[in-house]
Structures are given as C-alpha cells and as structure tokens.
Amino acid sequence: MADVVRTAPVTLRCLSAVHIGSGDRLGPLDFVREGRMVTVIDQSRLQARLAEVPTLADRYVRLCESDRPDLGEFLRVSGLPAADLAAYRVVAGGALAREILPFLKLPSGDPYIPGSSLKGSVRSALLHRLVGQEQRLREEAVRAATEDIDDLARRNRLPSGRRTVALRGASRRLDELAFGKDHNHDAMRLFQFADSGGPPASHLVAAEVRVLSVHGGRLEVKETRPGNPMRLVAEILPTGTALGSRLAWNAHLEGSDGPAKSLGFGPRLPFLADWIANCNAIARDALRREAEFYQAYGMGALAQWHEERLKELETLPPSQCMLHLGWGAGFDAMAVTNLLESAAVRQIRQGANLGKLGSAGPVEPFPKSRKVIWRDDRPVEPLGWILLTVGARPKPIGQVRAAVPAPGDVPTAPRGFSQRPRPPVTLPPRPEGRSVEDHAPQGPQAPPVPQRNPHVVEAETLIRTLKLQEVKSQLQAVAAAIGRCPAEEQDRLVGLFRARQEEMTLKPKEITANMESLAKRLQAAPRGEG
C-alpha cells in the first residue's frame, strides 16, 4: 500500500535575525531595563502584589496616568524586585525605545515560527517562480491590478494613503490562476509544515532595528525629525538559532490517475516536486538584487552579506533551501512587481499610490526602504533569512557550528525527503465535510530543543551582543555572568569573549589587557554551579 502521507523532520536555522510578530506591543509599563537585560513583567504577578498593598495600587494608578511612566523606578521605590515579577528576560542588543515588538510565542512562553509562516514563504517564492516563467501569469497580474484600481476609482472607493487594498483582489486572482480556484483545488494542498519547536524566551534578543531609505540619491537612516533617527526595537531570534519542524507531504494526491488530475492541478505536480530548487531560484534572484542595491548606494558591508549568502546558496545540497520570511522581509518578498515590465509597474504604482510619486510619475528606486539590524552604530544584517533543511533534526543550541553546514553534514535527498523507506501512514476516517488537511500533523512534532542552563544562555547572549565601546565597562558584568555558569562551561565562554573582541577588531594589546582583567575578576567571582 502506498503512503497516504509522507513526513520528514525539518530544521530551520536563522541566517540572519528573524522576527515573527505577535501583533502586540510592549509599552513602558510592560518592561524594565536593568543594565544589559530587559525584564518583561508578568502583569498578573504585578497585579497580585499591588492588591496586597492598597497604597501601592494607588501609586501605580498615578504612574499609569503620568506622561512618561518609569516602571523601574516605581518597582525600586516600592521594594518590588523586577526579577520576582518577571515573565521572561532577554538581552538588550542595542538602544531601547519606549516600545518593544514581541516575538510570537507558544502558550509555554517559548518563541516559535508558525507552520503557516513557513508555507506562506514557500508559496510566495513558488508564485514568484511561476510568474517569472509564464507570460500568461504576468499578463493577468497587470490586467487584474489595473482593473481593480480603475473600478475602485470609478466608484470613489480608493482609500487615502497607500492603496494596496486595491490590489488584494488582483493578488487573489493571480494566486488562483497559479495554484487553483479554491481550497479544494489548491495545488499547495500537497504539503504542510508543522509549527516549529522553540528555544526558551531567554534566547531572544531585544535588537535595535533602523529603516534605511533612499533620499536625494543617498541611502540614509530614516529620521522622525532632523538629527533624530527612527529607532525600532524588536525581539529577534539571533543568527545561528536552530528550530525543529516537520513536513507532511500528501502523497495520495500524486499520480497521473490520482485526485490531482480530477482537482485540476496535475500539471503542477512536477513543479511542486522540485519546490526546494524553485525556492532557491527565487532566493538567488532576491540576494543578487539586494547585493546590487546596497552596492549601488555604498553600503559595502550589507552588499557583502548578501554576496556571501549567494556563494553559500550555490553549494547547498538538494535537501536545503533559503527562505525570506517574517517582519522586515520587504515588499519584494510579497509582491511580483519586480517581474513585470517597467511601464506596467509604473502604471500600477501610480494607481495604487505605491512609493514616492513625482510630477512625472513614480520615483525610483522602488521599494526604496529596508529594515536592518543596527549594532555598534552601524547596519549589521538584514532581517528574515533562514536555511530550511528537510530530513535533519536541529542540533541543541550552542552546538551550531555554522550558519550553512557543509554538504556532507546533511542528507541529500530528492524532493527534500529522506531516502530511508518509511512505513505507510494510516489516517483516521474522514468525517463528512472535512478536507484531507484536517488530518495532517498539527503542532510541533520534531523533538524539542533541549533546555540549557539559563546562566549559560544569559552569558552567551551578553557576550555576543557586546558593543565596541562597552567592552571595558561591561567586564564586571561579563565576569559575573560567566562566574554563575557551571565550571565546565567557563573556559568556552572566556574563549567566546575573546572571539567577540576579535570580531570587533580590537587591537591585540587591548584584547590582552581585557582578558587579563577578566581573569582577575573571575578569580574573585563566586564559583558557578556544577
């Protein structure tokens, strides 16, 4: 009996910082900064403590009503240690703003990447690939977009500001033409991704994000007012983070005489079977486009980052692909305008009010803005790039050797599946009115990432996010953090501290002096737990 559903483990590794937003915002009454750490307050614990002392509750009400509330000062004066009220703690990777964008989390509080985000990223990449290959899809994209804009304009229903709402219908019709007219006929029914497992919330970093935008022919940091850069702070999974997920492939839909034929997406099967290669083709185009963009505006470090990923992509085995997902992935990751004729793009932009408009029409380049991680007073990396490996389980955090493993480190399997034979999967009877996706594996099924000593995680994150100008001033904090760790971890953490200084290009004499100072402080620090 042929497999009904084939499954395979999936590893996701962050090639750059990744942020999947929860839709919430943490305001000044939600968190406290203490040195290099940010403590996010558990509001239920805080309210319970306030209820015990009526005078504290009254003072807290006045705090909430103030223009610039200082929760940290309130807790200090009230004798309420922030650590006793913590929901979780993260390292501050840069300057903090008054708000933090939290990462999406499981009920356990651990961050994760939803299966829907993974599949959405794959779907967008495959749609880009099809539009680039098929002239009829490019023509439909232009026709549907212009028809929607004209129709809304005739009925005076074009909203002010960006009119991307006018393109939603066109986007839906393009997707239906590429993959199928409705959910039952959707060729993307062939596979699903489970929600990933996740590391503990303490692995997150509250990173500073800035917006680079082209202005007057130069790529500059966007400002809220002259001399005041726009600062965003988001919880991110740092580069190198590994998560586990699972892929389910509905094999019963395949075959020339299978349901795919009657559902109308049989011709798409060969294309979807090579989804990994097709995703890499789109990643290659995106990386090359971004490298050229940054090079044109003199951002050599960001251009080099994308060029290095391009080189790595060319060495990937058949079981790996690069994807761009989440907040900061940018307009081109979601739209196909970069594949259309320039005249058609200008017409769509003019009608939908996309990008800056001049007297002669839309102004280039488009899109003109990028979100980047900002550290040590410079842009460090883009957001949202991951490496997806089918057929491998993630290594525990702290054992990640490199962002992209060598070809020998991962399985090389056609169609992204292990060549090891798998027993058939028998599904329960399908109730009336339910589709096969309802029986696909749900939730995180890959083995969870092993829990690590929180002191080790805290020390690693503190060291990895040190700024150049903070090395000397943070020596005591680094020594204290390492001192709290088990003895068998301390030598490795000291080596990590040296490597971080070398990465920041400190002079050898400065590194030697800092290491000697650290050694003296460690001798005086309390012995770590075993």
KASUL-V983753 format. One record per residue. N is the residue number from 1. RES is the residue in one letter. PHI is phi in whole degrees, 0 to 359 (* if undefined). OMEGA is omega in whole degrees, 0 to 359 (NA if undefined). Layout:
n->{N/N}
res->{RES/RES}
phi->{PHI/PHI}
omega->{OMEGA/OMEGA}
This chain:
n->{1/2/3/4/5/6/7/8/9/10/11/12/13/14/15/16/17/18/19/20/21/22/23/24/25/26/27/28/29/30/31/32/33/34/35/36/37/38/39/40/41/42/43/44/45/46/47/48/49/50/51/52/53/54/55/56/57/58/59/60/61/62/63/64/65/66/67/68/69/70/71/72/73/74/75/76/77/78/79/80/81/82/83/84/85/86/87/88/89/90/91/92/93/94/95/96/97/98/99/100/101/102/103/104/105/106/107/108/109/110/111/112/113/114/115/116/117/118/119/120/121/122/123/124/125/126/127/128/129/130/131/132/133/134/135/136/137/138/139/140/141/142/143/144/145/146/147/148/149/150/151/152/153/154/155/156/157/158/159/160/161/162/163/164/165/166/167/168/169/170/171/172/173/174/175/176/177/178/179/180/181/182/183/184/185/186/187/188/189/190/191/192/193/194/195/196/197/198/199/200/201/202/203/204/205/206/207/208/209/210/211/212/213/214/215/216/217/218/219/220/221/222/223/224/225/226/227/228/229/230/231/232/233/234/235/236/237/238/239/240/241/242/243/244/245/246/247/248/249/250/251/252/253/254/255/256/257/258/259/260/261/262/263/264/265/266/267/268/269/270/271/272/273/274/275/276/277/278/279/280/281/282/283/284/285/286/287/288/289/290/291/292/293/294/295/296/297/298/299/300/301/302/303/304/305/306/307/308/309/310/311/312/313/314/315/316/317/318/319/320/321/322/323/324/325/326/327/328/329/330/331/332/333/334/335/336/337/338/339/340/341/342/343/344/345/346/347/348/349/350/351/352/353/354/355/356/357/358/359/360/361/362/363/364/365/366/367/368/369/370/371/372/373/374/375/376/377/378/379/380/381/382/383/384/385/386/387/388/389/390/391/392/393/394/395/396/397/398/399/400/401/402/403/404/405/406/407/408/409/410/411/412/413/414/415/416/417/418/419/420/421/422/423/424/425/426/427/428/429/430/431/432/433/434/435/436/437/438/439/440/441/442/443/444/445/446/447/448/449/450/451/452/453/454/455/456/457/458/459/460/461/462/463/464/465/466/467/468/469/470/471/472/473/474/475/476/477/478/479/480/481/482/483/484/485/486/487/488/489/490/491/492/493/494/495/496/497/498/499/500/501/502/503/504/505/506/507/508/509/510/511/512/513/514/515/516/517/518/519/520/521/522/523/524/525/526/527/528/529/530}
res->{M/A/D/V/V/R/T/A/P/V/T/L/R/C/L/S/A/V/H/I/G/S/G/D/R/L/G/P/L/D/F/V/R/E/G/R/M/V/T/V/I/D/Q/S/R/L/Q/A/R/L/A/E/V/P/T/L/A/D/R/Y/V/R/L/C/E/S/D/R/P/D/L/G/E/F/L/R/V/S/G/L/P/A/A/D/L/A/A/Y/R/V/V/A/G/G/A/L/A/R/E/I/L/P/F/L/K/L/P/S/G/D/P/Y/I/P/G/S/S/L/K/G/S/V/R/S/A/L/L/H/R/L/V/G/Q/E/Q/R/L/R/E/E/A/V/R/A/A/T/E/D/I/D/D/L/A/R/R/N/R/L/P/S/G/R/R/T/V/A/L/R/G/A/S/R/R/L/D/E/L/A/F/G/K/D/H/N/H/D/A/M/R/L/F/Q/F/A/D/S/G/G/P/P/A/S/H/L/V/A/A/E/V/R/V/L/S/V/H/G/G/R/L/E/V/K/E/T/R/P/G/N/P/M/R/L/V/A/E/I/L/P/T/G/T/A/L/G/S/R/L/A/W/N/A/H/L/E/G/S/D/G/P/A/K/S/L/G/F/G/P/R/L/P/F/L/A/D/W/I/A/N/C/N/A/I/A/R/D/A/L/R/R/E/A/E/F/Y/Q/A/Y/G/M/G/A/L/A/Q/W/H/E/E/R/L/K/E/L/E/T/L/P/P/S/Q/C/M/L/H/L/G/W/G/A/G/F/D/A/M/A/V/T/N/L/L/E/S/A/A/V/R/Q/I/R/Q/G/A/N/L/G/K/L/G/S/A/G/P/V/E/P/F/P/K/S/R/K/V/I/W/R/D/D/R/P/V/E/P/L/G/W/I/L/L/T/V/G/A/R/P/K/P/I/G/Q/V/R/A/A/V/P/A/P/G/D/V/P/T/A/P/R/G/F/S/Q/R/P/R/P/P/V/T/L/P/P/R/P/E/G/R/S/V/E/D/H/A/P/Q/G/P/Q/A/P/P/V/P/Q/R/N/P/H/V/V/E/A/E/T/L/I/R/T/L/K/L/Q/E/V/K/S/Q/L/Q/A/V/A/A/A/I/G/R/C/P/A/E/E/Q/D/R/L/V/G/L/F/R/A/R/Q/E/E/M/T/L/K/P/K/E/I/T/A/N/M/E/S/L/A/K/R/L/Q/A/A/P/R/G/E/G}
phi->{*/290/299/278/227/262/233/209/291/227/250/246/235/286/277/216/300/234/231/249/285/271/91/263/224/267/264/297/266/253/213/228/262/231/66/270/252/244/258/271/278/281/296/294/295/299/296/295/292/295/293/285/230/305/295/295/298/296/294/292/299/295/299/297/274/284/289/230/296/243/295/299/294/300/294/294/295/277/72/249/299/300/298/285/249/285/279/192/231/227/277/277/273/178/296/265/260/283/229/235/272/283/280/298/228/287/304/288/96/275/290/206/252/295/300/294/292/296/293/297/294/296/299/298/296/292/295/304/296/293/297/292/269/243/298/295/288/295/295/294/300/291/297/295/295/292/296/295/297/296/296/292/294/296/265/53/244/286/291/285/71/293/253/298/301/290/259/294/296/296/297/295/292/295/296/295/293/281/241/143/284/202/301/294/261/281/297/286/297/301/213/223/248/280/302/285/285/212/285/295/300/294/281/289/234/277/263/279/238/237/255/265/219/283/215/61/80/235/266/231/288/292/241/281/204/307/83/238/295/287/248/244/234/226/286/232/277/288/308/97/297/245/228/251/221/210/252/245/247/281/295/292/276/279/97/296/253/277/302/302/292/289/275/93/248/306/297/274/302/299/296/288/298/259/297/294/297/293/295/293/296/287/299/299/298/294/297/295/296/291/299/293/298/292/295/295/252/74/263/298/294/289/298/296/303/291/295/294/294/299/296/295/300/292/256/292/285/296/266/233/215/260/231/241/213/83/294/92/294/97/298/293/285/248/243/250/299/292/262/263/298/301/295/293/296/297/295/294/297/297/287/262/58/264/78/287/247/257/296/263/120/302/263/270/279/217/289/258/242/219/265/222/288/242/209/55/61/202/288/248/197/283/248/94/268/230/252/256/239/264/97/221/261/290/278/302/303/99/251/286/274/202/295/236/295/291/307/286/275/229/288/247/233/295/61/78/244/297/280/292/297/240/292/296/257/259/270/293/304/270/296/301/88/253/266/295/297/296/259/292/304/245/75/292/243/289/303/294/294/302/292/245/302/297/294/293/300/296/294/302/293/300/293/293/255/300/265/304/283/256/302/292/291/259/302/295/295/295/298/296/295/294/297/280/272/304/303/290/262/291/299/296/291/297/296/295/295/296/298/296/293/295/296/274/59/290/292/305/297/294/297/300/297/294/291/294/297/297/300/296/293/293/297/273/282/299/291/289/286/277}
omega->{181/177/172/176/173/180/179/175/181/173/174/178/183/174/174/176/181/175/171/187/177/185/179/173/175/181/184/177/183/184/179/175/178/184/181/184/174/178/176/188/171/187/179/177/180/181/179/178/180/181/181/183/183/181/176/180/179/179/180/177/178/177/180/183/182/183/181/183/177/183/180/179/178/181/181/181/183/181/180/179/180/181/180/183/190/167/174/180/176/177/175/183/180/178/180/173/180/179/174/176/184/177/176/185/173/175/178/183/180/177/179/175/182/174/179/177/178/182/178/178/177/181/179/180/180/177/175/182/180/180/178/183/190/181/182/178/177/179/179/180/180/183/183/181/182/178/181/180/180/181/179/179/180/181/180/181/176/180/177/181/179/186/180/176/180/183/183/179/179/179/180/181/177/179/179/179/182/190/181/191/179/186/182/183/184/180/180/171/185/183/176/173/173/171/181/162/182/172/176/182/180/178/180/174/173/190/176/179/176/181/174/183/179/180/180/179/180/177/187/175/179/183/174/172/184/179/181/183/175/180/173/177/182/171/183/165/185/178/179/179/180/178/179/175/178/179/175/182/183/187/183/178/183/177/184/180/182/180/181/181/181/179/171/181/175/181/181/185/179/179/182/178/178/186/181/179/180/176/179/178/179/177/179/179/183/180/179/181/180/178/179/180/182/178/181/182/171/177/187/183/179/176/180/179/181/178/178/177/177/179/179/181/183/181/184/173/184/182/184/173/176/179/178/186/174/181/179/178/172/184/184/178/183/185/182/184/181/180/185/176/185/180/179/179/179/179/180/180/179/183/184/178/180/180/182/180/176/181/181/180/182/181/177/357/178/351/187/184/177/171/181/172/184/180/182/177/178/176/186/185/174/179/162/181/177/172/180/179/178/177/179/178/182/172/177/177/182/177/179/184/184/180/180/181/174/183/181/183/185/179/175/186/178/178/176/180/176/178/179/180/180/178/179/179/179/181/175/179/183/178/180/175/180/181/184/180/181/182/179/180/181/174/181/181/177/180/182/176/183/177/180/177/184/177/179/179/181/180/179/183/178/182/184/183/177/174/183/185/184/189/183/183/182/181/181/179/178/180/180/181/179/182/179/185/176/184/183/180/191/179/179/181/175/176/178/178/177/181/179/178/178/178/179/176/171/178/181/180/179/180/179/180/180/181/178/178/178/181/179/181/179/178/181/183/176/180/181/179/182/NA}
